[in-house]
C-alpha cells in the first residue's frame, strides 16, 4: 500500500506542477510591477535586445516558457548565471525554460505510461520501478539542458576572449592612425561580422543612442556576458580615455598579455591531451600483454594441477 500511495503522490505533484505552469494563479499588482521593472532592466542592459527575433515559436512551447519565466520572476529568482549563459549562447530565457519544463514532465510521466502499458499486456511490474525511473528521468530532463547551456557558454566565452584580443589590436592601430577613442572603438568593431564583434558593435551603437560612453557600454556587456577581460578593458579605457598615447600603449600591452595567456592555456590543454593519450596507450599495452600472457599462465597452471 505504501508504494502505491507514494506513486500516487508523485503523479499528483507532477499534475499540479503542470497545472501551475499552464494556468498560473492570478498575481498581485506589486508582483506585476516588480516583474515589469525586472524586464525593463534586462532590456536596458541588452539581455533581451537582439534575442527576440525568431524566439517566439508559438504554440505550447512558447506558452510554457512564458509562464515559467513569469513564475520565476514572481518568486524573485533572478538566475544571474543562467541568464548570462543564455545571453552568451543567444537563446531566450523562455525557450530554455520551456525545454527544461517539458523535458522534466516527459521524464516524470513516461515511466508511468510504460508501466500501465506493461500491466495491460500482462507483464508484472513492481510499483517502485516506475516511481524510481520517473524521479531519475525527471531529474535528468531538468539538469541536462542546464549542463548543455553551461558547456556551450564556456566555449563561446573562450571564443569571445580571442575576439577581444583582436579587437584591442584593431583599436590600437586605429588610435595610431590619429582617430579618437570612440571613433577607434567603432571602426574596429565594424571590421568583422563574427558574433562576438557584432555584440561589441551593437553595444557601442546602443551606447551612442543612449548618450553613454563607449567604455561604459563595454563594461555593461562584460557584466552581462560575465567576461572579465571586457570589464577590465572598460575600466582601463575609463582611466586613460583622455590621453590617446596612454590608451594605445595600454591596449597594446593588454593585447600582448591576453595572447600570452591564451598561448599558455593552449599549451596546458595540449599537455593534458598528451597525458590522456599516454594513459590510453599504456592501458592498451597492458591489455595486449594480458592477452599474450593469459594463455601461457592457464597452460602452466593447468599442467601443474
C-alpha positions in Angstrom: 0.0 0.0 0.0 2.8 2.4 0.8 4.5 2.3 -2.7 1.0 2.9 -4.3 0.5 5.9 -2.1 3.9 7.3 -2.9 3.5 6.7 -6.6 0.1 8.5 -6.5 1.6 11.4 -4.6 4.4 11.8 -7.2 1.9 11.6 -10.1 -0.3 14.2 -8.3 2.6 16.5 -7.8 3.5 16.3 -11.4 0.0 17.1 -12.5 -0.1 20.0 -10.0 3.1 21.5 -11.4 1.8 21.1 -15.0 -1.4 22.9 -13.9 0.5 25.7 -12.3 2.7 26.2 -15.5 -0.3 26.1 -17.9 -2.7 28.1 -15.7 -0.8 30.1 -13.1 -2.7 31.8 -10.3 -3.6 35.5 -10.6 -0.7 37.6 -9.4 -0.9 40.8 -7.4 -0.2 44.3 -8.6 3.0 44.7 -6.7 4.4 41.5 -8.2 3.5 42.6 -11.7 5.2 46.0 -11.2 8.3 44.3 -9.8 8.3 41.9 -12.8 7.9 44.9 -15.2 10.9 46.7 -13.6 13.0 43.5 -13.9 12.1 43.1 -17.6 12.9 46.7 -18.3 16.3 46.5 -16.5 17.2 43.4 -18.6 16.2 45.3 -21.8 18.4 48.3 -20.8 21.3 46.0 -20.1 20.9 44.3 -23.5 19.9 40.8 -22.2 16.7 40.8 -24.3 17.8 43.0 -27.1 18.6 41.0 -30.3 17.3 37.8 -28.8 13.6 38.2 -29.6 14.0 37.7 -33.3 12.9 34.2 -34.0 12.3 33.5 -30.3 8.5 33.4 -30.3 7.9 30.0 -31.8 4.2 30.0 -30.8 2.2 27.1 -29.6 2.6 25.2 -26.4 6.3 25.6 -26.1 6.2 29.4 -26.1 3.3 29.5 -23.7 5.0 27.2 -21.2 8.2 29.2 -21.4 6.5 32.5 -20.8 4.5 31.1 -17.9 7.6 29.5 -16.3 9.6 32.8 -16.7 6.7 34.7 -15.2 6.6 32.3 -12.2 10.3 32.6 -11.6 10.1 36.4 -11.8 7.2 36.4 -9.4 9.2 34.3 -7.0 12.1 36.7 -7.1 14.6 34.3 -8.7 17.0 36.2 -10.9 19.1 33.2 -12.0 22.0 35.5 -12.9 24.4 32.8 -14.1 21.8 31.1 -16.2 20.8 34.4 -17.8 24.4 35.2 -18.5 25.0 31.8 -20.1 21.8 32.2 -22.2 22.9 35.7 -23.3 26.2 34.3 -24.5 24.6 31.4 -26.3 22.0 33.7 -27.8 18.9 31.8 -26.5 15.9 33.4 -24.9 15.1 32.5 -21.3 11.5 31.5 -22.3 12.7 28.9 -24.8 15.2 27.4 -22.4 12.6 27.2 -19.5 10.1 25.6 -21.9 12.5 22.9 -22.9 13.5 22.3 -19.3 9.9 22.0 -18.0 8.7 19.8 -20.9 11.7 17.5 -20.6 11.2 17.1 -16.8 7.5 16.5 -17.2 8.1 14.0 -20.0 10.7 12.2 -17.9 8.2 12.1 -15.0 5.2 10.8 -16.9 6.8 8.4 -19.4 7.7 5.6 -16.9 4.1 5.5 -15.6 2.7 5.3 -19.1 5.1 2.5 -19.9 4.2 0.7 -16.6 0.5 1.0 -17.4 1.0 -0.4 -20.9 3.1 -3.3 -19.4 0.3 -4.1 -16.9 -2.3 -4.1 -19.8 -0.1 -6.5 -21.7 0.1 -8.8 -18.7 3.7 -8.0 -17.7 4.2 -7.7 -14.0 5.9 -4.5 -12.9 6.8 -3.6 -9.4 5.4 -0.3 -8.2 8.7 1.1 -7.1 10.3 0.6 -10.5 8.3 3.3 -12.4 8.5 5.5 -9.4 12.3 5.5 -9.2 12.5 5.7 -13.0 10.2 8.7 -13.1 12.2 10.6 -10.5 15.5 9.8 -12.2 14.3 10.8 -15.7 12.6 13.9 -14.4 15.8 15.0 -12.7 17.8 14.2 -15.8 15.4 16.1 -18.0 15.8 19.2 -15.7 19.5 19.0 -15.4 20.7 18.1 -18.9 19.6 21.5 -20.5 21.5 23.4 -17.9 24.6 21.4 -18.4 24.4 21.8 -22.2 23.9 25.5 -21.9 26.8 25.8 -19.4 29.1 23.9 -21.8 28.1 25.9 -24.8 28.5 29.2 -22.9 32.0 28.2 -21.8 33.1 27.5 -25.4 31.6 30.8 -26.6 33.2 32.8 -23.8 36.6 31.3 -24.8 35.9 32.4 -28.4 34.9 35.8 -27.3 38.2 36.3 -25.4 40.0 35.7 -28.7 37.8 38.3 -30.3 38.6 40.8 -27.5 42.3 40.3 -28.1 41.9 41.0 -31.8 39.6 44.0 -31.1 42.3 45.5 -28.9 44.9 45.3 -31.7 42.5 46.9 -34.1 41.7 49.7 -31.7 45.4 50.3 -31.1 46.0 50.6 -34.8 43.1 53.0 -35.3 44.5 55.2 -32.5 47.9 55.1 -34.1 46.2 56.5 -37.2 45.1 59.5 -35.4 41.5 58.7 -34.5 39.9 59.4 -31.2 38.9 56.6 -28.7 35.2 56.5 -29.6 35.9 56.5 -33.3 38.6 53.9 -33.0 36.3 51.6 -31.0 33.5 51.9 -33.5 35.7 51.5 -36.6 37.4 48.4 -35.1 34.1 46.8 -34.3 33.0 47.2 -37.9 35.8 45.1 -39.4 34.3 41.8 -38.7 30.9 40.1 -38.8 31.6 37.4 -36.2 29.1 37.0 -33.4 31.5 38.4 -30.8 32.3 41.5 -32.8 28.7 42.0 -33.6 27.8 42.0 -29.9 30.5 44.7 -29.3 29.3 46.7 -32.3 25.7 46.6 -31.1 26.7 47.6 -27.6 28.6 50.6 -28.9 25.7 51.6 -31.1 23.2 51.4 -28.3 25.5 53.4 -26.0 25.8 56.1 -28.7 22.0 56.3 -29.0 21.6 56.5 -25.2 24.3 59.1 -24.8 26.6 56.9 -22.8 30.4 56.5 -23.1 31.5 53.5 -25.2 33.6 52.1 -22.4 30.6 52.1 -20.1 28.8 50.1 -22.8 31.7 47.6 -23.0 31.6 47.3 -19.2 27.9 46.6 -19.3 28.4 44.0 -22.0 31.2 42.4 -20.0 29.0 42.2 -16.9 26.1 40.8 -18.9 28.2 38.1 -20.5 30.5 37.7 -17.4 33.7 38.2 -19.4 36.3 39.7 -17.1 38.6 40.8 -19.9 35.9 43.1 -21.3 35.2 44.6 -17.9 38.9 45.2 -17.4 39.1 46.9 -20.8 36.2 49.2 -19.9 37.9 50.1 -16.6 41.2 50.8 -18.4 39.6 53.0 -21.1 37.7 55.0 -18.4 41.0 55.7 -16.7 43.1 56.8 -19.7 40.5 57.9 -22.2 41.8 61.5 -22.2 45.3 60.6 -23.4 45.4 58.8 -26.8 49.1 57.7 -26.4 48.4 56.1 -23.0 45.3 54.4 -24.4 47.3 53.0 -27.3 50.1 51.7 -25.0 47.7 50.3 -22.6 45.7 48.4 -25.2 48.8 47.0 -26.9 50.1 45.8 -23.6 46.8 44.3 -22.7 46.5 42.5 -26.1 50.0 41.1 -25.7 49.1 39.8 -22.2 45.9 38.2 -23.4 47.8 36.5 -26.3 50.4 35.1 -23.9 47.7 33.8 -21.5 45.9 32.2 -24.4 49.1 30.6 -25.6 49.8 29.3 -22.1 46.3 27.9 -21.8 46.6 26.2 -25.2 49.9 24.7 -24.3 48.5 23.5 -21.0 45.5 21.9 -22.8 47.8 20.3 -25.3 49.8 18.9 -22.4 46.7 17.5 -20.8 45.7 15.8 -24.1 49.1 14.3 -24.5 49.0 12.9 -21.0 45.5 11.5 -21.7 46.8 9.8 -24.9 49.7 8.4 -23.0 47.5 6.9 -20.4 45.3 5.4 -23.1 48.3 3.9 -24.8 49.6 2.4 -21.5 46.2 0.8 -21.0 46.3 -0.7 -24.5 49.7 -2.1 -23.8 48.6 -3.6 -20.5 45.6 -5.2 -22.2 47.8 -6.6 -25.0 50.3 -8.1 -22.5 47.5 -9.7 -20.6 46.1 -11.1 -23.8 49.6 -12.6 -24.6 50.4 -13.9 -21.1 47.0 -15.3 -20.1 47.1 -18.5 -22.4 50.6 -19.3 -21.1 49.5 -18.9 -17.5 46.4 -21.0 -18.0 48.6 -23.8 -19.6 51.2 -23.7 -16.9 48.7 -23.7 -14.0 46.6 -26.3 -15.7 49.6 -28.6 -16.3 50.8 -28.1 -12.7 47.4 -29.1 -11.3 
